Structure formats: structure tokens, C-alpha cells
Amino acid sequence: MQSATRAAPAAPPRPPADPVRPRRRGRVRTCVNIAVGVFLAYLVVFPLGMLVYSSLKSSELKLPFDIPGFTFDNFVKIFSSPRVLEVALNSAIFVVGTVAVALAISVSLAYLFERTDMPGRRVLAPSALAPMGVPATVMAVAWVLAANPANGPLALLVERVFGLSVDIYSLPGMILVAGIFGVPSMYLMLAPTFARLNLEFEEAAATSGAGWLTRTRKIVLPLTLPGMSAAAMLLAVIALEEFAIPSILGTPHQIFVFSSLVQAALQPPSGMSDYGLASAYGVLLVLLSLVMIALYRRQTRESHRFKVVTGKGYRSAPVRLGRWRYPAAAIVALYVLVAIVVPILTLVWTSLTPFLQPISPHSLGSLGFANYGTIFTDPNLTHAVVNTLVISLVTATLTAAFGLWLALASSRGGRAGRALFDLSFLVFAVPSVVLGVAVLFLYLFLPIPVYGTIWIIVIALTTRYIPRASRMLQTSLLQLDGGLEEVGRVSGARHGTVLRRVVLPLVAPSVTRTWLWVFANALGELPIALLLSNSDNRTVVVLLWDMIGESANYPEASALAVLLLAVSAGSVWWVNRRGFQQHI
């Protein structure tokens, strides 16, 4: 009797594995890791080594490498000077105040936008995040025009309504502007935390008779505390290295923080540069940043203890504000109006006036575009615009390319690739003003003819943005299933072909968004461009700095700031339109 079941045909024999290809792929991976390591050392380790070297030289009147021997005199001078205590106190107040202002506003906005049924969120949320598209230099100039005690509309309004005098050239003024400027980045870190809170916790408390304030204080805030503390520590690092806002608002009354003091020691208004002292200040600033970065990374590692989103029974619904819906929307709208709209409108108004004058209906007849005409006809200004565009375009291209290379080494390069990727995180702890000093000393020492050209600024900006770009791109690579590449390799494609035909097309949108993000930020980077500039490689932000600090030509400076704002905001708008979110 014949069996009813037929034996399945045997699977065809698999071709023997090629023992040469894994070894060849391993050699290629090793070569790539070595190349990445050498390039990182060139961009990061060498400049920082030159900074430490310069800090150990008593080079008040000479370049560091022209001085024999080593000394700790610069550090002794810093710690024995009573000024360092004043600057340290100013820096601490500035950082804590900036974080407190940004945290209070960001938590309120995140709760209202992500957790409640407040009306108008679709319009108010993008408006509240508008400072993300405003360079810090432009933000500082806008607030100088809007809140200066002489004719600033906000200062005049506060004086008439409340009888209080407002001086934006003060430590509280610096804190207010820097806090508003830090709101978008902090909000983007806090919004997912509030959006993912499980409503069942609050419902259980409400069933027990707890009111809204009690539920918020005892449930919502404790559960979001890890996210808030991590965001606050990261913003503290950013505030410590902030240069444009404390320099523009603090210099008139000689209010210095560490970042502005480094620049003042290197480029004093009068006298000779003190390279050794500036380097010593830079080393101390890097050490402070490293401590904060370590605290931030420790906090993010321990955040798993507060996870509240699970796969079973999770749901999130908006909290109903009831009669407070419209008052809450009105308060947010007032914040957007005072903190963002009025300063930007004042900037635009000043760019149309022949001389600095308050906003008034009687002055409408004197408005015109003469300041913009001057920008496009002045050879120095047009040269600066060309320099800025070339620097931003090349920096964005190099950063996106090397960031992708570094992200591939991290996700495909084994343990060595991940170690190199973590090494690049060191740049996060280097404030931009310190990085500018380090790059300056390095290329004054090396026989490479880039000092005084736009290329030294490109190198410094590429170094600054590579860690951020690589982490943005690593997120996209981690989302790719390894099976996609395995299919290509099983089909006989070489590793390079799989990378070119499978991986790169899938991450191309992330590369584009990263390129745009770097381009927008490079446009308004002031401290690096300021420290590395001369008459041939000046950028728009450096000219903006000179117009305000030297000639006080606010109408032309405002026109230049408006053009810079338009290009930067357009780039950031395009990034956000594509649904981009920063990952640090």
C-alpha cells in the first residue's frame, strides 16, 4: 500500500561559505575605525591639547609656543584674583536663573499643550517654539531694541503701567532673554514625557478625592521629575557656554560670565591679548562642562526607574480645564506676544527707520528700505554674506557626511566603532568660545595655511556640530532592521553595494534634515566666527557684533539681523515641516 503522504523534497544544498569575505570585511571595518579615530583626534584631541599647553605658558605678550618652559602662573593668577569670585558668582546666577526661567515656562507649556484641552494649541505651540529659528545674536539684539531703558517699547510700557524701570543691560535681563531662548530645546525634551503619562494614575487619585492641584503636585510632577532634571542639566551646560546673550547684554555694564571673560581676555577692547590667561579660563570652563555632562548622563541612565508607559492598559486622554481653558490660552498668547512677537517686530521696525526711534504712528512716514539697500551695495557687507553662505554650506555638507560616517561606525563597526562614537561626545563639554580658542592656537602653530581664511571657521564649526549630527543620524540607523542588509548580502551583493543601495537611500531623509539643521545653526554661530575672523573672513554675525559694539548703528544692524533671521528661520521651518526632532 502506497503512503498517502509524500516526502518533502530535500532543500538544495547551501553554497559553501566564503571564508575570505568575513576576513576582508573585518579588515575594512578596522580600517574605517582607524580612519574615524584619526580624524576625531585631529578635530578634537589636538585642539584641546593645544589649549592645555597654552594654559601652562606665561604668554601675556607672546604666542604660547614662543615661551620656553611650563608654569601654573595663569591658574594662580585666576584663583588669587578677586574678580574670579565675581565672575563665578555671575556665572552661577546666570546658569541657575536661565534654567529656572526656561524650566518654569517649558513645563507649563508642555503640560498645557500635551496634557490638556486648551484651545488654540495648533497655533500657539509653533509660535511658542519660534525662538528655535532665531540665532542667539539676533535674539539679543531684538531684546536690546525692545527693552532698552531709553526707547524700548516693553521698557516704556512697564514704566508707564507699573512705574518700574527696566534695564535689559543687567544680570536679570541676561537671564530673562537666555531663559526664553532655551524654552524650545527644553520643551522638545519634556513634551514626550508629559504626552506619555498614563491617565489612570490621575483618575485613581481623583477617585480618592484628590483635587487637580494635589494630583499635579503628587503624581504628575514626581513622575516627570527625571525628565525635567535631565533637561535642566543639559540646559545648564548650554547656558554655561552661552556667549552672545551675556556678551551683548552684559558688556555695557561690565557684567562678565566665564564665556564672555574668555573672549575679553583674548580680544580686549584695549591692550594686548593674554593667550595664557584665556586658555586657563577655557580649561576651567571645559572642566565645569564635563562635570555637568557626567551628571546629565548619570541622570538619563537612571530614568528607567520612573517608566509609566506599559503595553497593557495604557491610555492617555487630555485633562479638561473647564472654565480655565480660555484664560490659559490667553496667558500663553500673552507670553508669545511679549517674549517673541514684540522683540521681533521691534527689530523689523528698526531695520526700516533711518535712525533709532521708538515705535510710533507719527514715524510711519520715515520708514523705508534704505538700510537693506546699504547691505546689498556695501562691498564689505556683501563679502560677509558670501562668506557666511559658503561657510554654512560647506560646514553642513562636511558635518552631515562625517556624522553619517561616525554613525555607521557606531552601529556597524563593533565595539571599537561604538567607543569612537562615545569619544565624540567629548565635544559636548567644550563650549564654543573655548573651541574657538583651541582651534586658533592649533592653526597658529601648525604649518597649515588656513588661519585668516574661511576654512579655519569651517573646521571649527564642523568639530562643534559633528557630535550632534552623528547622534541624529544614529537614531535613523538604529531604526533599520538588520534583515534588510542581510537579504542583500545573501543575494550576493558586496558590503559596499548593500550600503549604497539599501542603507543610504533609507537614511537619506535624515541626512537631509541634519544638513538643514547644521546649516541653520552655522549661520548664527558667533563666538567661533568672532575669535577666528579677520578682515578677509568676516561673517554676518561678526559684522552684526561690530555694528552694535563699535558703531552702535542699530538700523543697519537690524536690517542685517532680519536677513539672517529670515534664512535661519526658513531652514528651521523646513526641518520642522519634515517632522524632525533633535536627539542628543
Stockholm file with secondary structure:
# STOCKHOLM 1.0

chainA/1-584         MQSATRAAPAAPPRPPADPVRPRRRGRVRTCVNIAVGVFLAYLVVFPLGMLVYSSLKSSELKLPFDIPGFTFDNFVKIFSSPRVLEVALNSAIFVVGTVAVALAISVSLAYLFERTDMPGRRVLAPSALAPMGVPATVMAVAWVLAANPANGPLALLVERVFGLSVDIYSLPGMILVAGIFGVPSMYLMLAPTFARLNLEFEEAAATSGAGWLTRTRKIVLPLTLPGMSAAAMLLAVIALEEFAIPSILGTPHQIFVFSSLVQAALQPPSGMSDYGLASAYGVLLVLLSLVMIALYRRQTRESHRFKVVTGKGYRSAPVRLGRWRYPAAAIVALYVLVAIVVPILTLVWTSLTPFLQPISPHSLGSLGFANYGTIFTDPNLTHAVVNTLVISLVTATLTAAFGLWLALASSRGGRAGRALFDLSFLVFAVPSVVLGVAVLFLYLFLPIPVYGTIWIIVIALTTRYIPRASRMLQTSLLQLDGGLEEVGRVSGARHGTVLRRVVLPLVAPSVTRTWLWVFANALGELPIALLLSNSDNRTVVVLLWDMIGESANYPEASALAVLLLAVSAGSVWWVNRRGFQQHI
#=GR chainA/1-584 SS CCCSSCCCCCCCCCCCCCSHHHHHHHHHHHHHHHHHHHHHIIIIIHHHHHHHHHHTSCCSSSCGGGSCSCCCHHHHHHHHSHHHHHHHHHHHHHHHHHHHHHHHHHHHHHHHHHHBCCTTHHHHHHHHTGGGGSCHHHHHHHHHHHHCTTTCHHHHHHHHHHCCCCCSSSHHHHHHHHHHHHHHHHHHHHHHHHHTCCHHHHHHHHHTTCCHHHHIIIIIHHHHHHHHHHHHHHHHHHHHHCCHHHHHHHGGGTCCCHHHHHHHHHSCSSSCCCHHHHHHHHHHHHHHHHHHHHHHHHHHHGGGGGCCCCSSSCCCCCBCCGGGHHHHHHHHHHHHIIIIIHHHHHHHHHHTSSSCCCCCGGGGGGCCSHHHHHHHHCHHHHHHHHHHHHHHHHHHHHHHHHHHHHHHHHHHSHHHHHHHHHHGGGGGGSCHHHHHHHHHHHHHHSSCTTTTSHHHHHHHHHHHHHHHHHHHHHHHHHTSCHHHHHHHHHTTCCHHHHIIIIIHHHHHHHHHHHHHHHHHHHHTCCHHHHHTCCSSSCCHHHHHHHIIIIICCHHHHHHHHHHHHHHHHHHHHHHHHTTCCCCC
#=GC SS_cons         CCCSSCCCCCCCCCCCCCSHHHHHHHHHHHHHHHHHHHHHIIIIIHHHHHHHHHHTSCCSSSCGGGSCSCCCHHHHHHHHSHHHHHHHHHHHHHHHHHHHHHHHHHHHHHHHHHHBCCTTHHHHHHHHTGGGGSCHHHHHHHHHHHHCTTTCHHHHHHHHHHCCCCCSSSHHHHHHHHHHHHHHHHHHHHHHHHHTCCHHHHHHHHHTTCCHHHHIIIIIHHHHHHHHHHHHHHHHHHHHHCCHHHHHHHGGGTCCCHHHHHHHHHSCSSSCCCHHHHHHHHHHHHHHHHHHHHHHHHHHHGGGGGCCCCSSSCCCCCBCCGGGHHHHHHHHHHHHIIIIIHHHHHHHHHHTSSSCCCCCGGGGGGCCSHHHHHHHHCHHHHHHHHHHHHHHHHHHHHHHHHHHHHHHHHHHSHHHHHHHHHHGGGGGGSCHHHHHHHHHHHHHHSSCTTTTSHHHHHHHHHHHHHHHHHHHHHHHHHTSCHHHHHHHHHTTCCHHHHIIIIIHHHHHHHHHHHHHHHHHHHHTCCHHHHHTCCSSSCCHHHHHHHIIIIICCHHHHHHHHHHHHHHHHHHHHHHHHTTCCCCC
//
